[in-house]
Amino acid sequence: MELLAHARIVMWEGGALWLIDATPPATRKTRQTDLHAHHAIQVAMGLGGRFQLATPDLHVAGDAVAVAPDAGHTFAAEGLIALLFIEPESRQGRAIAARLFGGGSLVAIPPGLLGNFRERIAVAFHGKGRNDAALADLGRALIGHLAGDARADVPDLRIRKVIAWAGKQLDEPVSLSDAAPIAGLSAGRLRHLFVQQTGLPFKTYLLWLRLTRAVACFAAGKSLTDAAHDAGFSDSAHLSRTFRRMFGVTPASLRMT
């Protein structure tokens, strides 16, 4: 498997910050992902590197670009890039989506909107030692900064209960019928309400939860096999296929630092 980039991934409840060094070898070949879609809001920021995001109809390059949840896109990068992922079901995530995506699923972020966060993230990344706590603090602060004072509704309480419950069941099989009593609904009604509130079928959302847990395990130094097992995937091949479908690359193409 060709190495595409070195990566450091810091995660917390409601978000994650990926620092990607996609410096190409002597061939100067820019690194590009496959077409993919993930459920998180993504904010891509150049930290001295350059990048381009594209949907089938639109190409956007710049210092900062946002991608809406579940929007199919490719990502081409060279140099050091930061990717901020934001849980779209959170109150801040919904506020950010309402603020950024009125004009489409792929938007350039105005230079002033990020303040000095790009510079602060770069300083924390290049600092002595491994300061993941500082990077996580900056990621959380940036999410709050982007959300601003905007007010946004969170999903229905019954759906929030199901999401919280499902997040604790990832190491075992989970079905919609299992989740229905948590919401106090029939399986059929829960199926409809879940899609209405999140935009995804329950089974697909559960796969996204499994993937986020597997990424956290992989970033913490576990093998792909152990990460797959801990997150409830059948094996590392299943994890790799899901990772590629949602992030456009395989986990083996990223070297954790």
N, C-alpha and C positions, 0 to 999 in steps of 0.2 A: 504494500500500500504506500503510495507516494505521500510524503509529508507535505501538507499544505500550509501549516502555520503552527507557531508556538502559541499557547494559550494559557491564560490564568483566568479562572472562573471563581467569582465570589457570589454567594447566594444568601438570601434572607427571605423571610416570609413576605410575599408580595412582589418580589423582584430579584433581579440578578444583574451583575455587571461582568461582561466578558472583555478581557483585554487580549486582542489578537495581533500578533506580530506576523504579518504575511509578507515579510521581506523576501523577494524572489531570489533564486540562485543566479549564477552568472548568465543563465539564459535570458534573464529579465522577463520571464513569463508571469504576467499578472495572474493572481489566484482568483478563480471564480467558482462559485457553487453551482449546483444544479438548481432548476426551478423547484421551489419548496414553499411551504406555508406552515406557520406555527401560530398558536393561539395567543401568544403574548404580543402586546404592543412592543415594537422595537424602535429604539432611537440609536442610529449609527452616528458616530462622531470621529472625525479625523484627529489624531494626536500626533500630527506630523506626517502621517500617511495619507493616502488618497484612496477614494473608493467611488463606486458607482452602483446604484440600485436600479433594478429594472423590473417592470411587469411586462406582460406580452404587448402592451400598448404604449408604454412610457419609460423613458430613461431619465434618471435624476442623479446628478452629482453635486457635491458641495461639501461644506465643512460639517453639516449636520442634516440628516434626513430621517424622517419617521415613516414607519410602515404600520398600517392598521392590522388588527388581529385577523388571522386566517386569510390574508391577502397573498396570493401566489407571487413570488418574486425571485430574482437571482441577485447575487451579491458578488461583486468583483473588487478586490482590494490589493493594495500594495503598501507595505509599511505598517506602522502601528495604528490600530483602530480600536475604539471602544464601542461596545454594543451594550446598551442598557435595555433590559427586558422588563416589562411591567405587566403585572397581573390585571387583565382587563375587567375582571369582576370586582376588583376593589373600588372603593369610593374614589380614590385618587386616579386609578386607571380610567374609570368612566369619565372623570372630569377632564383628563388629558385627551382622551379620544374625542370628546365633544369640542375641545379647544383646537385640536390639530387637524381633524379629518373631515371638516365640513366640505372641502373641495376635492376629495379623492382619497384613495387608500395609500398613496405614496406622495409625500410632501416634503419639500425643502423647508427646514426650520430657519426662520429669520435669525441672523447673526446675534442680535441683541438678546434673544429669548433665553439663551443658555448662560448668560452672564459670563463669569470666569470659570465655570465648572470644567471645561475641557482642560484648561491649564492646570487646575488643581488636581484633577485625576491623573494627568501626566506626571506631575511632581510626586504624587503618592506612589505611582507605579515605579518610578525610577529611583525612589528613595532607598536608603540603606536598609537591608533586611527585607523581610516579607511582611508587609503591613496590610493584611487583608481586612482588618477591622476598619482602618482608615478608608479603604476603598468602599467597603460596605456603607460606612457612614456617608460618604460622598454620594453614592448611588441613591440612598434613601433621601438625602437632602435634595438631590436633583429632581427626583420624582415629586417631592413636595413643591419645589420651585416651579416645575412645569404645570402642576395642577393649579397652583395659585389659589385664589379665593373662590374658584368656580364651585358651584354646588352640583352634585350629581347623585341620582338615586342609586342605591346598591340593589343587587338582585333580591327577589322575593326571599323572605326569611326561610321558607321551606327549602328553597334551592341552596341557600347558604349552609343550612344544616346538613344537607346531603353532601355538598362539596367537602365540608369539614370532616364528616364521617368517612367519606370515601378516601380522603387523604390518610386516614389511619388504618386502612384495610389493604394497602397496596401489595403486601406480601402474600395475599391469597386471592382466589377468584372472587369477583364481585359482579353481581348482575343487577339489572334494573329492578327486578322483583325483590332483591335483598334491600335495595335502597328505598323502595316505596314506603315501608312502615316508618322510616326516619322522617319522611316528609308528611306522613299521615294522609297519603293519597294512594289511589290505585296505580298500578304500574302504567296503565294507559294514560292517565291524567298526568303522571309525573313525566312520562316521555314527552308529551306535548309542552308542558310548562318548562321543562329543562331546556329544550331547544329554543323556546320563546325568550328565555331569560339569558342564556349564554351564547346562543348562536350555533351550538354544537349538540349532536346527539350525546346521550350519557356515555355510551361506549367509547366514543372518540374523546370526550373530555377525560374519561378515566385513563385512556392511553396517554394523554398529555400529562396528567398527574404522575403517571408511572415514569414518563420520560424525564420530568423535572427531578424526581427523586434519583433516577439513575445518573443524571448529569451531576448532581450533588455528590453522589458516591464516587463517580469517576474523577471529579475534580479534587476530591479528598485523597486520591491516590489508590483507590481500589481498582482491581482488574476489571475488565469489561464483563467477565463471567460473574464475578461477585456483585458488580453493580446491577447486572441484569437480574440476578437472583433476588437481591434485596428489594428491587422495585417491582417484582412480580412478572417479569418477562419470562418466556419459556426457555430462552437461551440467549447467548450473546449475539447470535445471528439475528434473532428477532429484534433485539435492542438496536443493532446496527442499522437494520432496515428502517426502523421507526425514526431513528436519529437522522438518517439521510433524507427521509421524506419530509421531516419537519425543519431541518436545518440546512439541507442541501449538500452535506458532506457526511462522511462516516466518522465516528469517534476516533477510529484508528489513524485518521489523517491529521489529528490534532495532537501535538505533544504538550502535555501539561507541564507548566513550570512553577 
